[in-house]
Amino acid sequence: MKSISDEVVSVEEARAALRCMRLCSFDEGEALESIESLIHRIRKVGTAKLVEEVIENRLSDTQRWFVKEYWYENKNTAQIARENGVSQANVYRTISRANDTIKDFIVPLVMYHTDLTDVKLQPLFFEEIMKISSALANYGDEIYEQLKNLRLSNGVKSEQLARAVCITPKELELIENGKKMPTVDLIARYSKVFGIEISLKFEKGKGRCEWKEA
C-alpha cells in the first residue's frame, strides 16, 4: 500500500516545499528527494499545534501542569515531584497517562503521516511532536533562544537551517547556545527562509527579536 503522502498533497504544502527548495538552491534531483520530508515537516508542525489543544482541553489540571513542566520546562520527574510535594512515582504515572491521552488523539493524524497499515505511534515521533509543541509555547527571552525556538517550532533540523542560511552547523550551534551573536545579515536570511518579518530590539546590551508573517 502506498503512503498517503503519495496520494494527497495540499496546495499549501506544495507551495511551501517548492519555496524551501528554491531558497536552498536544490537541483531537480535533490528537490525530488526532499519534497516528502518537507511535507512531513509541515504536517508535524500542524500536529504539534493540535497537541496544544489536547493539552489544554483534554487533560486534568494536574496532568496539564506536570506535562508542561516535563516537556516545556525540561524538568525531570524527580524535580517535579520535589517541587510539588508528591512522590516521583506519582509524577511518572500522571505524565504517562497524559502522554497516552495525547497519543490517543493524534494516532489518527500519525496515520496521515505514514502508511495506513501502520498505526503504531513511534516514541521518537512523539518526542519530535512534543519538542515542536514546546517551542511553539515558549517564545524565549533572548535572541538566541528565540531563533532556536523559531527553528524548532517549524520542525527544521539544525543541519537543514545551517545550509539554508549559509553558515556551518557549528556556527548555528554557537548562536543557539548564546555563545555567538547573530549578525543583522544572518537575521535577514532567517526572515527570508521562514517567510516572516523580523524586528530587532536591544535594551541594556540584551537583544530580542519579534516576528510575524510577512
C-alpha positions in Angstrom: 0.0 0.0 0.0 1.3 3.5 -0.9 1.9 6.1 1.7 -1.0 8.5 1.9 1.5 11.3 1.2 2.0 9.7 -2.3 -1.7 10.5 -2.9 -2.6 13.6 -1.0 -0.6 16.8 -1.1 -2.3 20.1 -0.3 -1.7 23.3 -2.3 -0.2 24.9 0.8 2.2 22.0 1.4 3.3 22.0 -2.3 3.9 25.8 -2.2 5.9 25.6 1.0 8.0 22.7 -0.3 8.8 24.5 -3.6 9.7 27.7 -1.7 12.1 25.8 0.6 13.7 24.1 -2.4 14.2 27.4 -4.2 15.7 29.1 -1.1 18.1 26.1 -0.5 19.2 26.1 -4.2 18.3 22.4 -4.6 18.8 20.9 -8.0 16.0 18.8 -9.5 17.3 15.5 -8.1 17.6 17.0 -4.6 14.2 18.6 -4.9 12.5 15.3 -5.7 14.3 13.5 -2.8 13.4 16.2 -0.3 9.8 17.0 -1.1 8.3 14.3 1.0 10.4 15.1 4.1 9.4 18.7 3.7 5.8 17.8 3.6 6.1 15.6 6.6 7.8 18.5 8.5 4.9 20.8 7.7 2.4 18.2 8.9 4.4 17.6 12.1 4.1 21.3 12.9 0.4 21.2 12.3 0.1 18.1 14.6 2.1 19.9 17.3 -0.4 22.8 17.3 -3.2 20.3 17.7 -1.3 18.7 20.6 -1.5 22.1 22.4 -5.3 21.9 22.1 -5.3 18.4 23.6 -3.1 19.5 26.5 -5.4 22.5 27.2 -8.8 20.8 26.8 -8.4 17.0 27.3 -6.0 16.7 30.3 -6.8 17.2 34.0 -5.3 20.2 35.8 -2.6 18.1 37.4 -1.8 16.3 34.1 -1.6 19.6 32.3 0.8 21.1 34.9 3.1 18.1 35.0 3.2 17.7 31.2 4.1 21.3 30.7 6.8 21.1 33.4 8.2 17.9 31.9 8.0 18.7 28.2 8.1 22.5 28.1 10.3 23.3 31.0 12.6 20.2 30.6 12.3 19.2 34.2 12.7 15.6 35.2 10.2 13.6 37.3 12.3 13.8 40.4 12.5 17.6 40.2 8.7 17.9 39.5 8.0 15.6 42.5 10.2 17.6 44.8 8.7 21.0 43.8 5.1 19.8 44.1 5.4 17.7 47.3 4.4 14.4 45.7 6.2 11.1 45.0 8.2 10.6 41.9 6.1 7.5 41.1 3.0 9.7 41.2 4.6 12.2 38.7 5.7 9.4 36.4 2.2 7.8 36.4 0.5 11.1 35.8 2.7 12.0 32.9 2.4 8.6 31.4 -1.4 8.8 31.5 -1.3 12.2 30.0 1.0 11.1 27.2 -1.3 8.2 26.5 -4.2 10.6 26.2 -2.3 12.8 23.8 -1.4 9.8 21.7 -5.0 8.6 21.6 -5.9 11.9 19.9 -3.0 12.1 17.5 -2.7 8.5 16.4 -5.3 9.2 13.5 -3.0 12.0 12.4 0.0 9.8 12.5 -1.8 7.5 10.1 -1.9 10.5 7.8 1.9 10.8 8.1 2.7 7.1 7.4 1.4 4.1 5.6 -2.2 3.4 6.5 -1.4 -0.1 7.6 1.0 1.2 10.3 -0.9 2.9 13.1 1.7 2.5 15.8 3.0 5.7 17.3 6.7 5.6 17.4 8.3 7.2 20.6 10.8 9.2 18.5 7.9 10.7 16.5 6.0 11.6 19.7 9.1 13.3 21.1 9.5 15.3 17.9 5.9 16.5 18.2 6.3 17.5 21.8 9.5 19.4 21.1 7.7 21.3 18.4 4.8 22.0 20.7 7.2 23.2 23.4 8.9 25.6 21.0 5.5 26.9 19.9 4.6 27.6 23.6 8.0 29.1 24.6 9.0 32.3 22.8 12.2 32.8 24.7 13.7 35.9 26.4 16.8 36.5 24.3 17.7 36.4 20.6 19.5 33.0 20.7 16.5 31.4 22.5 14.1 32.9 20.1 16.0 31.9 17.0 16.3 28.3 18.3 12.6 28.2 19.1 11.8 29.6 15.6 13.7 26.7 14.1 12.2 24.1 16.4 8.7 25.4 16.1 8.9 24.9 12.3 10.3 21.4 12.6 13.6 22.3 10.9 16.7 20.3 11.7 19.9 22.3 12.6 21.8 20.9 9.5 19.0 22.0 7.2 18.8 25.5 8.6 22.6 26.0 8.6 22.6 25.2 4.9 19.7 27.4 4.2 21.1 30.5 5.9 24.7 29.8 4.6 26.5 29.1 7.9 28.2 26.0 9.3 26.3 23.7 11.7 28.9 24.6 14.3 28.2 28.3 13.9 24.5 27.6 14.3 25.2 25.6 17.5 27.1 28.6 18.9 24.4 31.0 18.1 21.6 28.8 19.5 23.6 28.3 22.7 24.1 32.1 23.1 27.9 31.9 22.5 27.8 33.9 19.3 25.7 36.9 18.4 23.9 36.6 15.0 24.6 39.4 12.5 21.9 41.5 11.1 22.6 39.9 7.7 22.0 36.5 9.2 18.7 37.6 10.8 17.7 38.8 7.3 18.4 35.3 5.9 16.3 33.8 8.7 13.5 36.2 7.6 13.8 35.0 4.0 14.0 31.3 4.8 10.9 31.3 7.1 9.0 33.9 5.2 8.5 36.2 8.2 9.0 39.8 9.2 11.6 40.1 12.0 12.1 43.2 14.2 15.2 43.5 16.4 15.2 45.4 19.7 18.2 46.0 22.1 18.0 47.1 25.7 20.9 47.2 28.2 23.0 45.1 25.9 20.5 42.4 25.5 18.7 41.7 22.2 15.3 40.5 21.4 13.6 39.7 18.2 9.9 39.6 17.3 8.4 38.1 14.2 5.2 37.8 12.3 4.0 36.5 9.0 5.4 38.7 6.2 
